[in-house]
Amino acid sequence: MARRTREEDAELIETADDLEELVQDKRQNWRANSSKARRRQRRYKNRLTQELLRMDIEHPKEND
């Protein structure tokens, strides 16, 4: 069984496609219906996006 997506996983994201591949809901098949599964996936993606923004603010890339 896959582990749930965590905020720490934001470090592994470099492109938008990485976000799609990284977000996993280990309980997706247990959800009451597909709309609740999609909602959960959307929340995972939002959490990771917020973490990416927080990481960028704390550790901005230096311009050469």
N, CA, C and O atoms as a CHARMM CRD file, in Angstrom:
* protein
*
  256
    1    1 MET  N      0.84400  -1.17200   0.00000 PROA 1      0.00000
    2    1 MET  CA     0.00000   0.00000   0.00000 PROA 1      0.00000
    3    1 MET  C      0.89100   1.23900   0.00000 PROA 1      0.00000
    4    1 MET  O      1.83600   1.32800   0.78400 PROA 1      0.00000
    5    2 ALA  N      0.59600   2.17300  -0.86200 PROA 2      0.00000
    6    2 ALA  CA     1.35800   3.41000  -0.96700 PROA 2      0.00000
    7    2 ALA  C      1.11100   4.28100   0.25700 PROA 2      0.00000
    8    2 ALA  O      0.04400   4.23400   0.86800 PROA 2      0.00000
    9    3 ARG  N      2.09600   5.05600   0.59100 PROA 3      0.00000
   10    3 ARG  CA     1.91400   5.96400   1.71900 PROA 3      0.00000
   11    3 ARG  C      1.24400   7.23700   1.22300 PROA 3      0.00000
   12    3 ARG  O      1.28000   7.55100   0.03400 PROA 3      0.00000
   13    4 ARG  N      0.64800   7.94500   2.12800 PROA 4      0.00000
   14    4 ARG  CA    -0.02800   9.18000   1.75700 PROA 4      0.00000
   15    4 ARG  C      0.99300  10.25300   1.40400 PROA 4      0.00000
   16    4 ARG  O      2.14600  10.20500   1.83200 PROA 4      0.00000
   17    5 THR  N      0.55000  11.20600   0.62700 PROA 5      0.00000
   18    5 THR  CA     1.38300  12.33200   0.25500 PROA 5      0.00000
   19    5 THR  C      1.54600  13.24300   1.47100 PROA 5      0.00000
   20    5 THR  O      0.59100  13.49700   2.20400 PROA 5      0.00000
   21    6 ARG  N      2.75000  13.72000   1.66700 PROA 6      0.00000
   22    6 ARG  CA     3.03000  14.60400   2.80200 PROA 6      0.00000
   23    6 ARG  C      3.63100  15.91400   2.31500 PROA 6      0.00000
   24    6 ARG  O      4.13300  15.99100   1.19300 PROA 6      0.00000
   25    7 GLU  N      3.58100  16.94100   3.15100 PROA 7      0.00000
   26    7 GLU  CA     4.13400  18.23900   2.78700 PROA 7      0.00000
   27    7 GLU  C      5.62700  18.15300   2.50800 PROA 7      0.00000
   28    7 GLU  O      6.14500  18.89500   1.67400 PROA 7      0.00000
   29    8 GLU  N      6.32000  17.25700   3.19400 PROA 8      0.00000
   30    8 GLU  CA     7.76000  17.11200   2.99900 PROA 8      0.00000
   31    8 GLU  C      8.08400  16.66000   1.57100 PROA 8      0.00000
   32    8 GLU  O      9.19500  16.87200   1.08400 PROA 8      0.00000
   33    9 ASP  N      7.11600  16.04200   0.91500 PROA 9      0.00000
   34    9 ASP  CA     7.31500  15.56300  -0.45100 PROA 9      0.00000
   35    9 ASP  C      7.43400  16.71200  -1.44700 PROA 9      0.00000
   36    9 ASP  O      7.80900  16.48900  -2.59800 PROA 9      0.00000
   37   10 ALA  N      7.12700  17.92300  -1.03100 PROA 10     0.00000
   38   10 ALA  CA     7.21200  19.07800  -1.92300 PROA 10     0.00000
   39   10 ALA  C      8.63700  19.27500  -2.42400 PROA 10     0.00000
   40   10 ALA  O      8.84000  19.83700  -3.50000 PROA 10     0.00000
   41   11 GLU  N      9.61800  18.82500  -1.66500 PROA 11     0.00000
   42   11 GLU  CA    11.01600  18.95000  -2.08100 PROA 11     0.00000
   43   11 GLU  C     11.29200  18.15300  -3.35000 PROA 11     0.00000
   44   11 GLU  O     12.25000  18.45400  -4.06200 PROA 11     0.00000
   45   12 LEU  N     10.48700  17.15800  -3.64500 PROA 12     0.00000
   46   12 LEU  CA    10.69100  16.29400  -4.80600 PROA 12     0.00000
   47   12 LEU  C     10.06500  16.86800  -6.08000 PROA 12     0.00000
   48   12 LEU  O     10.24200  16.30200  -7.15900 PROA 12     0.00000
   49   13 ILE  N      9.34900  17.96500  -5.97100 PROA 13     0.00000
   50   13 ILE  CA     8.62500  18.53400  -7.11100 PROA 13     0.00000
   51   13 ILE  C      9.48600  19.55900  -7.82400 PROA 13     0.00000
   52   13 ILE  O      9.99000  20.50100  -7.21300 PROA 13     0.00000
   53   14 GLU  N      9.65000  19.36100  -9.13200 PROA 14     0.00000
   54   14 GLU  CA    10.37500  20.33300  -9.95000 PROA 14     0.00000
   55   14 GLU  C      9.49100  20.89500 -11.05600 PROA 14     0.00000
   56   14 GLU  O      9.67500  22.03900 -11.47300 PROA 14     0.00000
   57   15 THR  N      8.53400  20.10400 -11.53500 PROA 15     0.00000
   58   15 THR  CA     7.61200  20.56500 -12.57300 PROA 15     0.00000
   59   15 THR  C      6.18400  20.22500 -12.15300 PROA 15     0.00000
   60   15 THR  O      5.96600  19.47000 -11.20500 PROA 15     0.00000
   61   16 ALA  N      5.21700  20.79200 -12.87100 PROA 16     0.00000
   62   16 ALA  CA     3.80500  20.52400 -12.56100 PROA 16     0.00000
   63   16 ALA  C      3.46900  19.05400 -12.75100 PROA 16     0.00000
   64   16 ALA  O      2.62300  18.51700 -12.03600 PROA 16     0.00000
   65   17 ASP  N      4.12200  18.39300 -13.70600 PROA 17     0.00000
   66   17 ASP  CA     3.87900  16.96500 -13.92700 PROA 17     0.00000
   67   17 ASP  C      4.30100  16.14600 -12.71200 PROA 17     0.00000
   68   17 ASP  O      3.68800  15.12300 -12.40600 PROA 17     0.00000
   69   18 ASP  N      5.34900  16.59400 -12.01900 PROA 18     0.00000
   70   18 ASP  CA     5.79500  15.89300 -10.81300 PROA 18     0.00000
   71   18 ASP  C      4.70500  15.90600  -9.75200 PROA 18     0.00000
   72   18 ASP  O      4.53300  14.93400  -9.01700 PROA 18     0.00000
   73   19 LEU  N      3.97500  17.00200  -9.67600 PROA 19     0.00000
   74   19 LEU  CA     2.88600  17.11600  -8.69800 PROA 19     0.00000
   75   19 LEU  C      1.82500  16.06400  -8.96900 PROA 19     0.00000
   76   19 LEU  O      1.34900  15.40200  -8.04600 PROA 19     0.00000
   77   20 GLU  N      1.45400  15.90800 -10.23400 PROA 20     0.00000
   78   20 GLU  CA     0.44000  14.92000 -10.60600 PROA 20     0.00000
   79   20 GLU  C      0.88300  13.50800 -10.25400 PROA 20     0.00000
   80   20 GLU  O      0.08100  12.70500  -9.77900 PROA 20     0.00000
   81   21 GLU  N      2.15800  13.20100 -10.48400 PROA 21     0.00000
   82   21 GLU  CA     2.67000  11.85500 -10.22100 PROA 21     0.00000
   83   21 GLU  C      2.85500  11.59100  -8.73300 PROA 21     0.00000
   84   21 GLU  O      2.68400  10.46400  -8.26700 PROA 21     0.00000
   85   22 LEU  N      3.20400  12.63300  -7.99700 PROA 22     0.00000
   86   22 LEU  CA     3.54200  12.46300  -6.59200 PROA 22     0.00000
   87   22 LEU  C      2.32300  12.28900  -5.69300 PROA 22     0.00000
   88   22 LEU  O      2.37400  11.54000  -4.71700 PROA 22     0.00000
   89   23 VAL  N      1.24300  12.96500  -6.01000 PROA 23     0.00000
   90   23 VAL  CA     0.05600  12.92700  -5.15900 PROA 23     0.00000
   91   23 VAL  C     -0.59100  11.54800  -5.23800 PROA 23     0.00000
   92   23 VAL  O     -1.03400  11.11100  -6.30000 PROA 23     0.00000
   93   24 GLN  N     -0.63600  10.87600  -4.09700 PROA 24     0.00000
   94   24 GLN  CA    -1.24700   9.55800  -4.01600 PROA 24     0.00000
   95   24 GLN  C     -2.13600   9.49800  -2.78500 PROA 24     0.00000
   96   24 GLN  O     -1.76300   9.95500  -1.70400 PROA 24     0.00000
   97   25 ASP  N     -3.28700   8.94200  -2.96600 PROA 25     0.00000
   98   25 ASP  CA    -4.21700   8.74000  -1.85800 PROA 25     0.00000
   99   25 ASP  C     -4.31100   7.24100  -1.63100 PROA 25     0.00000
  100   25 ASP  O     -4.93300   6.53400  -2.42400 PROA 25     0.00000
  101   26 LYS  N     -3.71200   6.75200  -0.57500 PROA 26     0.00000
  102   26 LYS  CA    -3.68100   5.31100  -0.37400 PROA 26     0.00000
  103   26 LYS  C     -5.07100   4.73700  -0.08200 PROA 26     0.00000
  104   26 LYS  O     -5.26800   3.52400  -0.15800 PROA 26     0.00000
  105   27 ARG  N     -6.01400   5.58400   0.24600 PROA 27     0.00000
  106   27 ARG  CA    -7.37200   5.11800   0.54200 PROA 27     0.00000
  107   27 ARG  C     -8.36700   5.46200  -0.56000 PROA 27     0.00000
  108   27 ARG  O     -9.57700   5.47300  -0.33400 PROA 27     0.00000
  109   28 GLN  N     -7.85500   5.73800  -1.73700 PROA 28     0.00000
  110   28 GLN  CA    -8.71700   6.16200  -2.83200 PROA 28     0.00000
  111   28 GLN  C     -9.84500   5.16900  -3.10000 PROA 28     0.00000
  112   28 GLN  O    -10.97700   5.58300  -3.35000 PROA 28     0.00000
  113   29 ASN  N     -9.56500   3.89200  -3.05400 PROA 29     0.00000
  114   29 ASN  CA   -10.59900   2.88800  -3.32400 PROA 29     0.00000
  115   29 ASN  C    -11.59000   2.74000  -2.17600 PROA 29     0.00000
  116   29 ASN  O    -12.64900   2.13800  -2.35200 PROA 29     0.00000
  117   30 TRP  N    -11.26900   3.26900  -1.02800 PROA 30     0.00000
  118   30 TRP  CA   -12.15400   3.15400   0.13200 PROA 30     0.00000
  119   30 TRP  C    -13.12500   4.31700   0.24100 PROA 30     0.00000
  120   30 TRP  O    -14.05300   4.28000   1.04900 PROA 30     0.00000
  121   31 ARG  N    -12.91500   5.35100  -0.57000 PROA 31     0.00000
  122   31 ARG  CA   -13.77800   6.52500  -0.48900 PROA 31     0.00000
  123   31 ARG  C    -15.20800   6.15500  -0.86300 PROA 31     0.00000
  124   31 ARG  O    -15.43400   5.22100  -1.63200 PROA 31     0.00000
  125   32 ALA  N    -16.15300   6.87700  -0.32700 PROA 32     0.00000
  126   32 ALA  CA   -17.56400   6.58300  -0.55200 PROA 32     0.00000
  127   32 ALA  C    -17.94100   6.68000  -2.02700 PROA 32     0.00000
  128   32 ALA  O    -18.73500   5.88500  -2.53000 PROA 32     0.00000
  129   33 ASN  N    -17.36300   7.65900  -2.70900 PROA 33     0.00000
  130   33 ASN  CA   -17.62200   7.78200  -4.14700 PROA 33     0.00000
  131   33 ASN  C    -16.46300   8.51600  -4.80500 PROA 33     0.00000
  132   33 ASN  O    -15.57900   9.03400  -4.12200 PROA 33     0.00000
  133   34 SER  N    -16.46900   8.55700  -6.12400 PROA 34     0.00000
  134   34 SER  CA   -15.33200   9.13300  -6.84600 PROA 34     0.00000
  135   34 SER  C    -15.19400  10.63300  -6.62600 PROA 34     0.00000
  136   34 SER  O    -14.08100  11.15800  -6.68200 PROA 34     0.00000
  137   35 SER  N    -16.28400  11.33100  -6.37800 PROA 35     0.00000
  138   35 SER  CA   -16.17300  12.77400  -6.15500 PROA 35     0.00000
  139   35 SER  C    -15.41700  13.07600  -4.86600 PROA 35     0.00000
  140   35 SER  O    -14.67700  14.05700  -4.79700 PROA 35     0.00000
  141   36 LYS  N    -15.59800  12.24400  -3.84900 PROA 36     0.00000
  142   36 LYS  CA   -14.84700  12.44900  -2.59600 PROA 36     0.00000
  143   36 LYS  C    -13.37500  12.12900  -2.79800 PROA 36     0.00000
  144   36 LYS  O    -12.51700  12.77000  -2.19000 PROA 36     0.00000
  145   37 ALA  N    -13.06900  11.15500  -3.63300 PROA 37     0.00000
  146   37 ALA  CA   -11.67400  10.83400  -3.93900 PROA 37     0.00000
  147   37 ALA  C    -11.01300  11.99600  -4.68400 PROA 37     0.00000
  148   37 ALA  O     -9.87800  12.36600  -4.38400 PROA 37     0.00000
  149   38 ARG  N    -11.72600  12.56400  -5.65200 PROA 38     0.00000
  150   38 ARG  CA   -11.18700  13.71600  -6.39000 PROA 38     0.00000
  151   38 ARG  C    -10.97600  14.91200  -5.46900 PROA 38     0.00000
  152   38 ARG  O     -9.97900  15.62400  -5.58600 PROA 38     0.00000
  153   39 ARG  N    -11.91100  15.12700  -4.55700 PROA 39     0.00000
  154   39 ARG  CA   -11.79400  16.23200  -3.60300 PROA 39     0.00000
  155   39 ARG  C    -10.55600  16.05200  -2.72900 PROA 39     0.00000
  156   39 ARG  O     -9.83100  17.01200  -2.46600 PROA 39     0.00000
  157   40 ARG  N    -10.31500  14.82200  -2.28100 PROA 40     0.00000
  158   40 ARG  CA    -9.14700  14.53400  -1.44800 PROA 40     0.00000
  159   40 ARG  C     -7.85600  14.76800  -2.23200 PROA 40     0.00000
  160   40 ARG  O     -6.90200  15.34300  -1.70900 PROA 40     0.00000
  161   41 GLN  N     -7.83400  14.32100  -3.48700 PROA 41     0.00000
  162   41 GLN  CA    -6.66000  14.54200  -4.32700 PROA 41     0.00000
  163   41 GLN  C     -6.40000  16.03500  -4.49200 PROA 41     0.00000
  164   41 GLN  O     -5.25500  16.48400  -4.43400 PROA 41     0.00000
  165   42 ARG  N     -7.46900  16.80000  -4.69800 PROA 42     0.00000
  166   42 ARG  CA    -7.32800  18.24300  -4.85200 PROA 42     0.00000
  167   42 ARG  C     -6.75400  18.86500  -3.58600 PROA 42     0.00000
  168   42 ARG  O     -5.92900  19.77500  -3.66200 PROA 42     0.00000
  169   43 ARG  N     -7.17800  18.38600  -2.43800 PROA 43     0.00000
  170   43 ARG  CA    -6.64500  18.90600  -1.16900 PROA 43     0.00000
  171   43 ARG  C     -5.17500  18.57300  -1.00700 PROA 43     0.00000
  172   43 ARG  O     -4.39600  19.40400  -0.54000 PROA 43     0.00000
  173   44 TYR  N     -4.78400  17.34900  -1.39300 PROA 44     0.00000
  174   44 TYR  CA    -3.36100  16.98000  -1.33500 PROA 44     0.00000
  175   44 TYR  C     -2.54000  17.90100  -2.22900 PROA 44     0.00000
  176   44 TYR  O     -1.47300  18.37200  -1.83500 PROA 44     0.00000
  177   45 LYS  N     -3.04300  18.15500  -3.43500 PROA 45     0.00000
  178   45 LYS  CA    -2.32000  19.02400  -4.36800 PROA 45     0.00000
  179   45 LYS  C     -2.21200  20.43400  -3.82300 PROA 45     0.00000
  180   45 LYS  O     -1.16000  21.06200  -3.94000 PROA 45     0.00000
  181   46 ASN  N     -3.27700  20.93900  -3.23300 PROA 46     0.00000
  182   46 ASN  CA    -3.25200  22.27800  -2.64700 PROA 46     0.00000
  183   46 ASN  C     -2.26600  22.36000  -1.49100 PROA 46     0.00000
  184   46 ASN  O     -1.55600  23.35500  -1.35100 PROA 46     0.00000
  185   47 ARG  N     -2.21700  21.32800  -0.66700 PROA 47     0.00000
  186   47 ARG  CA    -1.27700  21.32000   0.45000 PROA 47     0.00000
  187   47 ARG  C      0.15800  21.35400  -0.05000 PROA 47     0.00000
  188   47 ARG  O      0.99200  22.07700   0.49500 PROA 47     0.00000
  189   48 LEU  N      0.44900  20.57000  -1.08800 PROA 48     0.00000
  190   48 LEU  CA     1.79200  20.56600  -1.64700 PROA 48     0.00000
  191   48 LEU  C      2.13000  21.89600  -2.31000 PROA 48     0.00000
  192   48 LEU  O      3.26200  22.36800  -2.20600 PROA 48     0.00000
  193   49 THR  N      1.16900  22.50100  -2.98400 PROA 49     0.00000
  194   49 THR  CA     1.40500  23.79600  -3.61100 PROA 49     0.00000
  195   49 THR  C      1.71100  24.85300  -2.55700 PROA 49     0.00000
  196   49 THR  O      2.62700  25.65600  -2.73600 PROA 49     0.00000
  197   50 GLN  N      0.96200  24.86400  -1.47000 PROA 50     0.00000
  198   50 GLN  CA     1.22800  25.81000  -0.38700 PROA 50     0.00000
  199   50 GLN  C      2.60400  25.58200   0.22500 PROA 50     0.00000
  200   50 GLN  O      3.29600  26.53700   0.57800 PROA 50     0.00000
  201   51 GLU  N      3.00000  24.32900   0.35200 PROA 51     0.00000
  202   51 GLU  CA     4.31800  24.01300   0.89400 PROA 51     0.00000
  203   51 GLU  C      5.41700  24.49700  -0.05500 PROA 51     0.00000
  204   51 GLU  O      6.44900  24.99300   0.39800 PROA 51     0.00000
  205   52 LEU  N      5.20600  24.35700  -1.36100 PROA 52     0.00000
  206   52 LEU  CA     6.17400  24.86800  -2.33300 PROA 52     0.00000
  207   52 LEU  C      6.33100  26.37600  -2.20200 PROA 52     0.00000
  208   52 LEU  O      7.44600  26.89600  -2.24400 PROA 52     0.00000
  209   53 LEU  N      5.22500  27.06800  -2.04700 PROA 53     0.00000
  210   53 LEU  CA     5.28400  28.52200  -1.86500 PROA 53     0.00000
  211   53 LEU  C      6.01500  28.88400  -0.58300 PROA 53     0.00000
  212   53 LEU  O      6.81900  29.81500  -0.56900 PROA 53     0.00000
  213   54 ARG  N      5.74600  28.16200   0.48600 PROA 54     0.00000
  214   54 ARG  CA     6.40700  28.42700   1.75900 PROA 54     0.00000
  215   54 ARG  C      7.90700  28.18300   1.64800 PROA 54     0.00000
  216   54 ARG  O      8.70900  28.95600   2.17200 PROA 54     0.00000
  217   55 MET  N      8.27900  27.11000   0.96500 PROA 55     0.00000
  218   55 MET  CA     9.69500  26.78800   0.78300 PROA 55     0.00000
  219   55 MET  C     10.39600  27.87100  -0.02100 PROA 55     0.00000
  220   55 MET  O     11.53700  28.22900   0.27400 PROA 55     0.00000
  221   56 ASP  N      9.71100  28.39900  -1.04500 PROA 56     0.00000
  222   56 ASP  CA    10.30400  29.43200  -1.89100 PROA 56     0.00000
  223   56 ASP  C     10.50400  30.72200  -1.10900 PROA 56     0.00000
  224   56 ASP  O     11.48900  31.42900  -1.32300 PROA 56     0.00000
  225   57 ILE  N      9.58800  31.03200  -0.21400 PROA 57     0.00000
  226   57 ILE  CA     9.71100  32.24500   0.59600 PROA 57     0.00000
  227   57 ILE  C     10.85600  32.10500   1.59900 PROA 57     0.00000
  228   57 ILE  O     11.61600  33.05000   1.80700 PROA 57     0.00000
  229   58 GLU  N     10.98100  30.93800   2.21400 PROA 58     0.00000
  230   58 GLU  CA    12.02700  30.73200   3.20300 PROA 58     0.00000
  231   58 GLU  C     13.41300  30.61900   2.58400 PROA 58     0.00000
  232   58 GLU  O     14.39600  31.06900   3.17200 PROA 58     0.00000
  233   59 HSD  N     13.49500  30.02200   1.40500 PROA 59     0.00000
  234   59 HSD  CA    14.77700  29.77600   0.75800 PROA 59     0.00000
  235   59 HSD  C     14.72900  30.22600  -0.70100 PROA 59     0.00000
  236   59 HSD  O     14.71900  29.39300  -1.60800 PROA 59     0.00000
  237   60 PRO  N     14.70100  31.54200  -0.92900 PROA 60     0.00000
  238   60 PRO  CA    14.63000  32.01400  -2.31300 PROA 60     0.00000
  239   60 PRO  C     15.91200  31.65500  -3.07300 PROA 60     0.00000
  240   60 PRO  O     17.00600  31.63700  -2.51000 PROA 60     0.00000
  241   61 LYS  N     15.74300  31.37200  -4.36400 PROA 61     0.00000
  242   61 LYS  CA    16.89900  31.05300  -5.19500 PROA 61     0.00000
  243   61 LYS  C     17.66100  32.33000  -5.44600 PROA 61     0.00000
  244   61 LYS  O     17.07000  33.38600  -5.67200 PROA 61     0.00000
  245   62 GLU  N     18.96900  32.23100  -5.40500 PROA 62     0.00000
  246   62 GLU  CA    19.80000  33.39800  -5.64100 PROA 62     0.00000
  247   62 GLU  C     19.87700  33.66700  -7.13500 PROA 62     0.00000
  248   62 GLU  O     20.05900  32.74500  -7.93000 PROA 62     0.00000
  249   63 ASN  N     19.74000  34.91100  -7.50700 PROA 63     0.00000
  250   63 ASN  CA    19.88300  35.30100  -8.90900 PROA 63     0.00000
  251   63 ASN  C     21.34100  35.55600  -9.19800 PROA 63     0.00000
  252   63 ASN  O     22.00500  36.31600  -8.49300 PROA 63     0.00000
  253   64 ASP  N     21.84300  34.90800 -10.25500 PROA 64     0.00000
  254   64 ASP  CA    23.26900  35.07900 -10.61300 PROA 64     0.00000
  255   64 ASP  C     23.47100  36.25400 -11.50500 PROA 64     0.00000
  256   64 ASP  O     24.60100  36.54100 -11.90000 PROA 64     0.00000
